[in-house]
Each structure stands twice: as structure tokens, then as C-alpha cells.
Amino acid sequence: MPPVKTLRTLDELADAGLIAPGRLPALEAVAARYAVAVTPGMAELIDAEDAADPIAAQFLPREEELVQGPLERADPIGDEAHSPVHGVVHRYPDRVLLKLTHTCAVYCRFCFRREMVGPEGHGNMSPDQLDAAMAYIAARPDIWEVIVTGGDPLVLSPRRLRETMDRLAAIPHVKIVRFHTRIPVVTPEAVTDALVAALRAPGKTTWVALHANHPREMTAAARAACARLVDGGVAMVSQTVLLKGVNDDPETLGALMRAFVETRIKPYYLHHMDLAPGTGHLRTSIAEGQTVMRAMRGAFSGLCQPTYILDIPDGHGKVPIGPGYLGDGVVEDPAGRSRAYPPE
């Protein structure tokens, strides 16, 4: 039987058969440093008999998380350096991040904000902090888009989300509100009609960016939750992290992208994994990622092609890092054969 509640301790994971009891002492330091949470839906997907299970790799703590590489850092993409007021990250001229909460329904073992999220992290924005954030956004007419993130903003109640949308709706120059979330996948039952309604506001276009990394995450319940969002007037895109042993082959990644497209979610970003501490065991090289993306081209519909992205460390922004096909007077076709261009 699957668990009926979110598993938040090592003992609960062991009782559910997801971690061997003999591993608990070695994992105590991991759980003390980085938050643990596995929802019933994700626990049910884990094959505890498979040491290489791609769902387990994302959510179950591992001893390797205490091994910090020399280039890894607590704030790998430079949130703090670009945070003019608490909860706001303003790295690009036309958009800001609004981090309402640093709580998540699940805690991914590769999270780039793993030093900030969880019970011991930065928590929810206080009313005064939210007032200051809204004032900052309202005072800057160049801000066209507000990306509500965290943490996972959809762990908040529909009432809290509605209050946030109402406040953003009162700022004329904000036209787009985007929510980044895992909720439709990890807790699909939370995507109620009330939540969908709370995400919409007059005069604003709402997008939801869904984070999923393996096709098994796109269960029938997850697809139904996404359908409730799309049918309710919310546009959806995807974001995925390239993870060693999880989705770093074209067949798996292509199946995930097809699942997104079938669910009316446009594939958007494939993130090269950030240099968060203790995540090296899940990180591919950029060359490996480019090889996967090259194999995707031609084998899968153009609708299924995400942009392979690197978020340059220390806040210097995102850039596409996919394979190149055009050289001096030559272009490669999807099979890797060189063709003259312009044609002879």
C-alpha cells in the first residue's frame, strides 16, 4: 500500500520500504543538512528494488550529497546578489522573481536553492516583506513579467494565491504572471478548481511552468491536473533538469517531452544542472547534454525540442548551450552529415 501522508523523516522512508534500515546512520547527516519530503504519489512511483530507479534518484537522500565539489556553492545562480528587497530577484530588465515561500511539497536532491528551502530555510514572506516586494514591482514600469517561485508557490492556499494575484492585477505594467511548480506532478489532487481560479486575474495572462524530469512522473493523475489548469485558461510550459541516470539519454528525454506535448504543455527549458553543493553525482557534462540534444533533433517532433540552458554561475544569466550545426559554408543535417550552405 502506498503511504497516506508525505514522508519527511528517514524512519518514515525506511518504514515505507524506500530506504534500507541499515543505511539510516549514514544518512542522518544528509537529512540534518538538506530537507526531505516525498509525497505519497512520488513514493508510489519509486521502485525500491531498483538501485538506479530514476524517481528515487530525485527524491531519496544519498550519502554523496555530503561531498561538495570545489566549484559548487550555496547560491549557484546568484539570487542574493540580485535581490534588492527580500523575496525579489531582479536579474533581467523586464521580469522579476517573487519568492513567496521557500517550502516545497517535495525536496529534490539536486535543488539549486537547497540551502534556502525547507523547514530550516527562509520560510514564507511576511506581510511587511510582501508589501515591500509589491512596492518595488509597482515602482518599476519596465517589469512586464512576475515569476512566482520559491520554494513552490502552489503549496500555498488558494486564498493566499488569490491575494497575490489581486495585488499583481493592480499593477498596470505587469502583464504576465508565471508560476513555477511541481505540484501537478507530485500532488495532483491539490490542483482544485479553487486553485486554478486563484491563479487568474483580469488583465493578466497566467502561465504555469511545470517541473518534471522523467516520463513516469506524468501519470494519469498528473495529466488530469494539468488539464484542469489548461482548460481553466492557464497556459503551460515545462522545465526539466538534465540528470545523470535519470533522463540523460534521448529515449527517456524524448518520451518526457512527448508526454508534455500530449498534455498541452510546450517544452521550454532543459537546464544544465547548477553547481549546488553535493549534487555532483547527478551532474552530466555539457558535452554529454549536447550529445543528447543532437540525438533528439530529427528523431522527435519540433514541438518536443526544449532549449538546453546554462544559468551562468553568480548571477550572469541564462544562455542556450545546445549543439551547433552551422559552420563556414557548411551545415550539418540531423544525421550529422555535412551539407554546403548556400548550396553549390
C-alpha positions, 0 to 999 in steps of 0.5 A: 500500500502506498503511504497516506501522508508525505514522508519527511523523516528517514524512519518514515522512508525506511518504514515505507520500504524506500530506504534500507534500515541499515543505511539510516546512520549514514544518512542522518547527516544528509537529512540534518543538512538538506530537507526531505519530503516525498509525497505519497504519489512520488513514493508510489512511483519509486521502485525500491528494488531498483538501485538506479530507479530514476524517481528515487534518484530525485527524491531519496537522500544519498550519502554523496550529497555530503561531498561538495565539489570545489566549484559548487556553492550555496547560491549557484545562480546568484539570487542574493546578489540580485535581490534588492528587497527580500523575496525579489530577484531582479536579474533581467530588465523586464521580469522579476522573481517573487519568492513567496515561500521557500517550502516545497511539497517535495525536496529534490536532491539536486535543488539549486536553492537547497540551502534556502528551502525547507523547514530550516530555510527562509520560510514564507514572506511576511506581510511587511516583506510582501508589501515591500516586494509589491512596492518595488514591482509597482515602482518599476514600469519596465517589469512586464513579467512576475515569476512566482517561485520559491520554494513552490508557490502552489503549496500555498492556499488558494486564498493566499494565491488569490491575494497575490494575484489581486495585488499583481492585477493592480499593477498596470505594467505587469502583464504576465504572471508565471508560476513555477511548480511541481505540484501537478506532478507530485500532488495532483489532487491539490490542483482544485478548481479553487486553485486554478481560479486563484491563479487568474486575474483580469488583465493578466495572462497566467502561465504555469511552468511545470517541473518534471524530469522523467516520463513516469512522473506524468501519470494519469493523475498528473495529466488530469491536473494539468488539464484542469489548469489548461482548460481553466485558461492557464497556459503551460510550459515545462522545465526539466533538469538534465540528470545523470541516470535519470533522463540523460539519454534521448529515449527517456528525454524524448518520451518526457517531452512527448508526454508534455506535448500530449498534455498541452504543455510546450517544452521550454527549458532543459537546464544544465544542472547548477553547481549546488553543493553535493549534487555532483553525482547527478551532474552530466557534462555539457558535452554529454547534454549536447550529445543528447540534444543532437540525438533528439533533433530529427528523431522527435517532433519540433514541438518536443525540442526544449532549449538546453540552458546554462544559468551562468554561475553568480548571477550572469544569466541564462544562455542556450548551450545546445549543439551547433550545426552551422559552420563556414559554408557548411551545415550539418543535417540531423544525421550529422552529415555535412551539407554546403550552405548556400548550396553549390 
